Amino acid sequence: MRIARVVGSAVSTIKVDSLRGSKLLVVREASVTDELEGKPFVAVDGIGAGEGELVLISEGSAGRHTEYTADAPVDAVIMAILDSLEVGGQTTFRKS
């Protein structure tokens, strides 16, 4: 899993049947101190995340092992919205 921040959305009216009704969000990987890293990519939202939220992403074949994404051509799925992060005994992120 990777930590990422939702930075936008992607809208597609024409897509494969297994993705109909799926919300597609643009995310960027984030460090444990909430610094954005790397290039943006699209993930299927399985939990109702919104722009600006810090989330956990599952990728590759693991991204297809949820009830929401089973047998769908998904490479990345948002699996959780983070409330806080603690690293080395210090809180590095807390949802406000």
C-alpha positions as CSV (number, residue, x, y, z in Angstrom):
1,M,0.0,0.0,0.0
2,R,1.0,3.6,-0.6
3,I,0.0,6.9,1.1
4,A,-1.4,9.4,-1.4
5,R,-3.3,12.7,-1.5
6,V,-6.4,13.1,-3.7
7,V,-5.5,16.1,-5.9
8,G,-8.4,15.9,-8.5
9,S,-10.9,13.8,-10.4
10,A,-11.1,12.1,-13.8
11,V,-14.5,11.9,-15.6
12,S,-15.1,9.2,-18.2
13,T,-18.6,8.7,-19.6
14,I,-17.5,5.8,-21.8
15,K,-15.7,2.9,-20.0
16,V,-15.7,-0.8,-19.7
17,D,-18.8,-2.3,-18.1
18,S,-17.0,-3.4,-14.9
19,L,-16.1,0.3,-14.2
20,R,-19.5,1.8,-14.7
21,G,-20.5,3.8,-11.7
22,S,-16.9,4.0,-10.4
23,K,-15.5,7.3,-9.3
24,L,-12.0,7.9,-10.6
25,L,-9.8,10.2,-8.6
26,V,-6.4,11.7,-9.4
27,V,-3.9,11.1,-6.6
28,R,-0.2,11.8,-5.9
29,E,2.0,9.7,-3.6
30,A,2.7,11.5,-0.3
31,S,5.5,11.0,2.3
32,V,4.8,10.3,5.9
33,T,5.2,14.0,6.5
34,D,2.5,14.8,3.9
35,E,4.9,16.1,1.2
36,L,3.6,15.3,-2.4
37,E,6.0,13.1,-4.4
38,G,6.0,11.7,-7.9
39,K,3.6,12.0,-10.8
40,P,-0.2,12.0,-10.4
41,F,-2.1,8.8,-11.3
42,V,-5.7,7.7,-11.4
43,A,-7.2,5.4,-8.7
44,V,-10.7,3.9,-8.5
45,D,-12.4,5.3,-5.3
46,G,-13.8,2.4,-3.4
47,I,-14.8,4.3,-0.2
48,G,-16.0,7.8,-1.0
49,A,-12.8,9.8,-0.7
50,G,-12.8,13.4,-1.7
51,E,-10.3,16.0,-3.0
52,G,-7.6,16.9,-0.4
53,E,-7.9,13.8,1.6
54,L,-4.9,11.6,2.6
55,V,-5.7,8.0,1.5
56,L,-4.2,4.5,1.3
57,I,-3.8,3.1,-2.2
58,S,-3.5,-0.6,-3.1
59,E,-2.0,-1.3,-6.4
60,G,-1.5,-4.1,-9.0
61,S,-3.3,-7.4,-8.5
62,A,-4.1,-6.4,-4.9
63,G,-6.2,-3.6,-6.2
64,R,-8.5,-6.1,-7.7
65,H,-9.1,-8.0,-4.5
66,T,-11.9,-5.9,-3.1
67,E,-15.6,-6.4,-3.4
68,Y,-15.8,-3.2,-5.3
69,T,-13.1,-3.9,-7.8
70,A,-13.2,-7.7,-8.2
71,D,-12.6,-8.7,-11.8
72,A,-12.3,-5.1,-13.0
73,P,-9.3,-3.8,-15.0
74,V,-8.0,-1.8,-12.0
75,D,-4.4,-1.0,-11.2
76,A,-5.0,1.3,-8.2
77,V,-7.8,1.5,-5.7
78,I,-8.4,3.8,-2.8
79,M,-9.0,1.6,0.2
80,A,-8.9,3.9,3.2
81,I,-9.0,7.6,4.3
82,L,-6.4,8.3,6.9
83,D,-7.3,10.0,10.2
84,S,-3.7,10.2,11.4
85,L,-0.1,9.0,10.8
86,E,2.4,8.3,13.6
87,V,6.1,7.7,12.7
88,G,8.8,7.1,15.3
89,G,6.4,8.0,18.1
90,Q,5.5,11.3,16.6
91,T,2.3,12.2,14.9
92,T,3.1,13.5,11.4
93,F,-0.4,13.9,10.2
94,R,-3.8,14.4,11.8
95,K,-7.0,15.0,9.8
96,S,-8.6,18.2,10.8
